[in-house]
Amino acid sequence: MPTTEEPIWESTTVQNLIRYRPSGTYFARFKVGGKLVRQSLETAVFSVAVVGVDNTGETSLQLVN
């Protein structure tokens, strides 16, 4: 009997927003300096995460420039 494991990271309909399934926490995902960076948004609420990912993106861009 084959076992089917679900992926740990779940994509969302919002660009640069992913969800960590075990805890339900949302993360912002960006490339900074060619490296993939995930930053916790410290929320499990989708509507709060959408606002947080926009703010995190602006902060990440400021760090690069």
N, CA, C and O atoms as a Tinker XYZ file with bonds, in Angstrom:
   260  protein
     1  N      0.835000   -1.174000    0.000000    73     2
     2  CA     0.000000    0.000000    0.000000    64     1     3
     3  C      0.885000    1.244000    0.000000    63     2     4     5
     4  O      1.662000    1.432000    0.937000    81     3
     5  N      0.795000    2.098000   -1.017000    73     3     6
     6  CA     1.666000    3.276000   -1.086000    64     5     7
     7  C      1.244000    4.345000   -0.077000    63     6     8     9
     8  O      0.057000    4.548000    0.178000    81     7
     9  N      2.231000    5.012000    0.481000    73     7    10
    10  CA     1.946000    6.098000    1.412000    64     9    11
    11  C      2.028000    7.419000    0.666000    63    10    12    13
    12  O      2.933000    7.635000   -0.141000    81    11
    13  N      1.092000    8.286000    0.937000    73    11    14
    14  CA     1.092000    9.591000    0.291000    64    13    15
    15  C      1.314000   10.654000    1.365000    63    14    16    17
    16  O      0.499000   10.832000    2.270000    81    15
    17  N      2.416000   11.337000    1.241000    73    15    18
    18  CA     2.728000   12.400000    2.176000    64    17    19
    19  C      2.437000   13.734000    1.514000    63    18    20    21
    20  O      2.759000   13.942000    0.344000    81    19
    21  N      1.833000   14.626000    2.262000    73    19    22
    22  CA     1.575000   15.962000    1.747000    64    21    23
    23  C      2.840000   16.793000    1.904000    63    22    24    25
    24  O      3.603000   16.581000    2.846000    81    23
    25  N      3.073000   17.733000    0.999000    73    23    26
    26  CA     4.250000   18.585000    1.134000    64    25    27
    27  C      4.134000   19.462000    2.382000    63    26    28    29
    28  O      3.035000   19.829000    2.798000    81    27
    29  N      5.281000   19.789000    2.967000    73    27    30
    30  CA     5.303000   20.603000    4.179000    64    29    31
    31  C      4.930000   22.047000    3.861000    63    30    32    33
    32  O      4.234000   22.698000    4.640000    81    31
    33  N      5.394000   22.549000    2.714000    73    31    34
    34  CA     5.129000   23.939000    2.322000    64    33    35
    35  C      3.955000   23.964000    1.355000    63    34    36    37
    36  O      3.915000   23.191000    0.398000    81    35
    37  N      3.001000   24.855000    1.606000    73    35    38
    38  CA     1.814000   24.981000    0.766000    64    37    39
    39  C      1.829000   26.344000    0.069000    63    38    40    41
    40  O      1.988000   27.377000    0.719000    81    39
    41  N      1.665000   26.339000   -1.239000    73    39    42
    42  CA     1.619000   27.609000   -1.963000    64    41    43
    43  C      0.237000   28.235000   -1.801000    63    42    44    45
    44  O     -0.741000   27.547000   -1.509000    81    43
    45  N      0.175000   29.544000   -1.996000    73    43    46
    46  CA    -1.091000   30.265000   -1.884000    64    45    47
    47  C     -1.377000   30.987000   -3.198000    63    46    48    49
    48  O     -0.577000   30.934000   -4.131000    81    47
    49  N     -2.506000   31.648000   -3.260000    73    47    50
    50  CA    -2.869000   32.389000   -4.459000    64    49    51
    51  C     -2.155000   33.732000   -4.531000    63    50    52    53
    52  O     -2.203000   34.404000   -5.561000    81    51
    53  N     -1.495000   34.129000   -3.451000    73    51    54
    54  CA    -0.789000   35.405000   -3.394000    64    53    55
    55  C      0.688000   35.174000   -3.689000    63    54    56    57
    56  O      1.310000   34.276000   -3.123000    81    55
    57  N      1.236000   35.986000   -4.570000    73    55    58
    58  CA     2.638000   35.863000   -4.943000    64    57    59
    59  C      3.534000   36.115000   -3.728000    63    58    60    61
    60  O      3.266000   37.018000   -2.936000    81    59
    61  N      4.591000   35.323000   -3.581000    73    59    62
    62  CA     5.589000   35.417000   -2.511000    64    61    63
    63  C      5.044000   35.076000   -1.132000    63    62    64    65
    64  O      5.652000   35.443000   -0.126000    81    63
    65  N      3.921000   34.388000   -1.064000    73    63    66
    66  CA     3.342000   33.990000    0.222000    64    65    67
    67  C      3.191000   32.477000    0.244000    63    66    68    69
    68  O      2.559000   31.898000   -0.640000    81    67
    69  N      3.772000   31.836000    1.258000    73    67    70
    70  CA     3.663000   30.386000    1.430000    64    69    71
    71  C      3.240000   30.091000    2.858000    63    70    72    73
    72  O      3.370000   30.933000    3.746000    81    71
    73  N      2.728000   28.871000    3.067000    73    71    74
    74  CA     2.256000   28.467000    4.387000    64    73    75
    75  C      2.970000   27.193000    4.809000    63    74    76    77
    76  O      3.084000   26.242000    4.036000    81    75
    77  N      3.448000   27.188000    6.045000    73    75    78
    78  CA     4.081000   26.010000    6.629000    64    77    79
    79  C      2.979000   25.181000    7.275000    63    78    80    81
    80  O      2.404000   25.595000    8.282000    81    79
    81  N      2.679000   24.017000    6.708000    73    79    82
    82  CA     1.518000   23.226000    7.135000    64    81    83
    83  C      1.536000   22.790000    8.597000    63    82    84    85
    84  O      0.510000   22.920000    9.263000    81    83
    85  N      2.656000   22.275000    9.137000    73    83    86
    86  CA     2.595000   21.779000   10.518000    64    85    87
    87  C      2.136000   22.831000   11.536000    63    86    88    89
    88  O      1.391000   22.506000   12.460000    81    87
    89  N      2.568000   24.074000   11.378000    73    87    90
    90  CA     2.185000   25.109000   12.350000    64    89    91
    91  C      1.093000   26.028000   11.828000    63    90    92    93
    92  O      0.439000   26.713000   12.614000    81    91
    93  N      0.884000   26.056000   10.507000    73    91    94
    94  CA    -0.102000   26.937000    9.915000    64    93    95
    95  C      0.387000   28.364000    9.731000    63    94    96    97
    96  O     -0.386000   29.236000    9.336000    81    95
    97  N      1.655000   28.611000   10.012000    73    95    98
    98  CA     2.224000   29.950000    9.928000    64    97    99
    99  C      2.530000   30.321000    8.484000    63    98   100   101
   100  O      2.985000   29.487000    7.701000    81    99
   101  N      2.276000   31.569000    8.143000    73    99   102
   102  CA     2.563000   32.076000    6.807000    64   101   103
   103  C      3.949000   32.700000    6.771000    63   102   104   105
   104  O      4.411000   33.296000    7.744000    81   103
   105  N      4.604000   32.548000    5.615000    73   103   106
   106  CA     5.948000   33.079000    5.413000    64   105   107
   107  C      5.989000   33.872000    4.121000    63   106   108   109
   108  O      5.298000   33.544000    3.156000    81   107
   109  N      6.805000   34.919000    4.108000    73   107   110
   110  CA     7.091000   35.651000    2.881000    64   109   111
   111  C      8.325000   35.010000    2.263000    63   110   112   113
   112  O      9.268000   34.668000    2.977000    81   111
   113  N      8.329000   34.843000    0.938000    73   111   114
   114  CA     9.449000   34.201000    0.257000    64   113   115
   115  C      9.972000   35.152000   -0.813000    63   114   116   117
   116  O      9.232000   35.558000   -1.708000    81   115
   117  N     11.259000   35.507000   -0.715000    73   115   118
   118  CA    11.883000   36.438000   -1.648000    64   117   119
   119  C     13.266000   35.947000   -2.027000    63   118   120   121
   120  O     13.867000   35.134000   -1.325000    81   119
   121  N     13.755000   36.446000   -3.132000    73   119   122
   122  CA    15.153000   36.247000   -3.494000    64   121   123
   123  C     15.886000   37.540000   -3.218000    63   122   124   125
   124  O     15.528000   38.593000   -3.746000    81   123
   125  N     16.909000   37.461000   -2.392000    73   123   126
   126  CA    17.718000   38.625000   -2.051000    64   125   127
   127  C     19.161000   38.268000   -2.345000    63   126   128   129
   128  O     19.707000   37.332000   -1.760000    81   127
   129  N     19.775000   39.005000   -3.243000    73   127   130
   130  CA    21.152000   38.716000   -3.609000    64   129   131
   131  C     21.316000   37.346000   -4.240000    63   130   132   133
   132  O     22.373000   36.730000   -4.109000    81   131
   133  N     20.283000   36.858000   -4.925000    73   131   134
   134  CA    20.348000   35.566000   -5.588000    64   133   135
   135  C     20.033000   34.387000   -4.686000    63   134   136   137
   136  O     20.035000   33.246000   -5.150000    81   135
   137  N     19.759000   34.633000   -3.392000    73   135   138
   138  CA    19.450000   33.552000   -2.454000    64   137   139
   139  C     17.989000   33.627000   -2.042000    63   138   140   141
   140  O     17.429000   34.713000   -1.892000    81   139
   141  N     17.377000   32.457000   -1.858000    73   139   142
   142  CA    15.998000   32.385000   -1.420000    64   141   143
   143  C     15.928000   32.657000    0.077000    63   142   144   145
   144  O     16.624000   32.016000    0.865000    81   143
   145  N     15.084000   33.610000    0.465000    73   143   146
   146  CA    14.929000   33.989000    1.865000    64   145   147
   147  C     13.473000   33.806000    2.243000    63   146   148   149
   148  O     12.579000   34.269000    1.534000    81   147
   149  N     13.227000   33.126000    3.369000    73   147   150
   150  CA    11.873000   32.994000    3.912000    64   149   151
   151  C     11.837000   33.728000    5.241000    63   150   152   153
   152  O     12.690000   33.518000    6.102000    81   151
   153  N     10.843000   34.588000    5.397000    73   151   154
   154  CA    10.708000   35.339000    6.639000    64   153   155
   155  C      9.318000   35.091000    7.206000    63   154   156   157
   156  O      8.317000   35.246000    6.507000    81   155
   157  N      9.262000   34.706000    8.476000    73   155   158
   158  CA     7.984000   34.422000    9.105000    64   157   159
   159  C      7.163000   35.693000    9.245000    63   158   160   161
   160  O      7.689000   36.749000    9.598000    81   159
   161  N      5.876000   35.583000    8.967000    73   159   162
   162  CA     4.965000   36.704000    9.157000    64   161   163
   163  C      4.273000   36.611000   10.515000    63   162   164   165
   164  O      3.483000   37.483000   10.877000    81   163
   165  N      4.573000   35.550000   11.260000    73   163   166
   166  CA     4.095000   35.320000   12.624000    64   165   167
   167  C      2.578000   35.394000   12.748000    63   166   168   169
   168  O      2.050000   35.945000   13.714000    81   167
   169  N      1.886000   34.834000   11.759000    73   167   170
   170  CA     0.429000   34.765000   11.801000    64   169   171
   171  C     -0.046000   33.517000   11.068000    63   170   172   173
   172  O      0.616000   33.018000   10.158000    81   171
   173  N     -1.201000   33.030000   11.484000    73   171   174
   174  CA    -1.835000   31.905000   10.808000    64   173   175
   175  C     -3.112000   32.361000   10.099000    63   174   176   177
   176  O     -3.868000   31.537000    9.584000    81   175
   177  N     -3.350000   33.672000   10.074000    73   175   178
   178  CA    -4.543000   34.238000    9.455000    64   177   179
   179  C     -4.169000   34.748000    8.064000    63   178   180   181
   180  O     -3.265000   35.570000    7.921000    81   179
   181  N     -4.875000   34.251000    7.035000    73   179   182
   182  CA    -4.531000   34.565000    5.654000    64   181   183
   183  C     -4.627000   36.063000    5.364000    63   182   184   185
   184  O     -3.721000   36.619000    4.742000    81   183
   185  N     -5.688000   36.725000    5.793000    73   183   186
   186  CA    -5.874000   38.148000    5.484000    64   185   187
   187  C     -4.788000   39.012000    6.111000    63   186   188   189
   188  O     -4.376000   40.010000    5.519000    81   187
   189  N     -4.324000   38.647000    7.286000    73   187   190
   190  CA    -3.230000   39.374000    7.939000    64   189   191
   191  C     -1.916000   39.106000    7.203000    63   190   192   193
   192  O     -1.084000   40.004000    7.065000    81   191
   193  N     -1.733000   37.881000    6.737000    73   191   194
   194  CA    -0.507000   37.514000    6.023000    64   193   195
   195  C     -0.383000   38.255000    4.700000    63   194   196   197
   196  O      0.721000   38.616000    4.292000    81   195
   197  N     -1.507000   38.486000    4.026000    73   195   198
   198  CA    -1.479000   39.190000    2.742000    64   197   199
   199  C     -0.952000   40.613000    2.942000    63   198   200   201
   200  O     -0.138000   41.087000    2.150000    81   199
   201  N     -1.403000   41.283000    3.977000    73   199   202
   202  CA    -0.920000   42.629000    4.283000    64   201   203
   203  C      0.548000   42.567000    4.703000    63   202   204   205
   204  O      1.343000   43.423000    4.315000    81   203
   205  N      0.904000   41.571000    5.484000    73   203   206
   206  CA     2.274000   41.430000    5.964000    64   205   207
   207  C      3.273000   41.146000    4.865000    63   206   208   209
   208  O      4.407000   41.620000    4.934000    81   207
   209  N      2.890000   40.392000    3.857000    73   207   210
   210  CA     3.821000   40.069000    2.777000    64   209   211
   211  C      4.142000   41.309000    1.962000    63   210   212   213
   212  O      5.256000   41.439000    1.456000    81   211
   213  N      3.186000   42.227000    1.823000    73   211   214
   214  CA     3.452000   43.485000    1.119000    64   213   215
   215  C      4.462000   44.328000    1.884000    63   214   216   217
   216  O      5.381000   44.889000    1.288000    81   215
   217  N      4.300000   44.421000    3.186000    73   215   218
   218  CA     5.221000   45.202000    4.011000    64   217   219
   219  C      6.604000   44.569000    4.058000    63   218   220   221
   220  O      7.608000   45.281000    4.053000    81   219
   221  N      6.671000   43.266000    4.102000    73   219   222
   222  CA     7.954000   42.560000    4.144000    64   221   223
   223  C      8.718000   42.749000    2.845000    63   222   224   225
   224  O      9.941000   42.885000    2.860000    81   223
   225  N      8.012000   42.757000    1.724000    73   223   226
   226  CA     8.648000   42.947000    0.422000    64   225   227
   227  C      9.312000   44.303000    0.329000    63   226   228   229
   228  O     10.417000   44.414000   -0.201000    81   227
   229  N      8.663000   45.328000    0.831000    73   227   230
   230  CA     9.251000   46.662000    0.813000    64   229   231
   231  C     10.501000   46.716000    1.676000    63   230   232   233
   232  O     11.491000   47.338000    1.292000    81   231
   233  N     10.469000   46.078000    2.827000    73   231   234
   234  CA    11.619000   46.052000    3.733000    64   233   235
   235  C     12.789000   45.321000    3.100000    63   234   236   237
   236  O     13.930000   45.771000    3.206000    81   235
   237  N     12.522000   44.192000    2.437000    73   235   238
   238  CA    13.584000   43.415000    1.804000    64   237   239
   239  C     14.247000   44.210000    0.676000    63   238   240   241
   240  O     15.465000   44.153000    0.506000    81   239
   241  N     13.457000   44.936000   -0.081000    73   239   242
   242  CA    14.006000   45.747000   -1.160000    64   241   243
   243  C     14.896000   46.870000   -0.625000    63   242   244   245
   244  O     15.896000   47.223000   -1.250000    81   243
   245  N     14.535000   47.425000    0.522000    73   243   246
   246  CA    15.338000   48.472000    1.127000    64   245   247
   247  C     16.683000   47.920000    1.587000    63   246   248   249
   248  O     17.693000   48.620000    1.511000    81   247
   249  N     16.713000   46.680000    2.062000    73   247   250
   250  CA    17.961000   46.068000    2.507000    64   249   251
   251  C     18.926000   45.860000    1.357000    63   250   252   253
   252  O     20.138000   45.995000    1.531000    81   251
   253  N     18.404000   45.535000    0.187000    73   251   254
   254  CA    19.251000   45.288000   -0.988000    64   253   255
   255  C     19.830000   46.598000   -1.508000    63   254   256   257
   256  O     21.014000   46.667000   -1.834000    81   255
   257  N     19.011000   47.622000   -1.586000    73   255   258
   258  CA    19.451000   48.903000   -2.127000    64   257   259
   259  C     20.262000   49.578000   -1.122000    63   258   260
   260  O     20.745000   50.685000   -1.359000    81   259
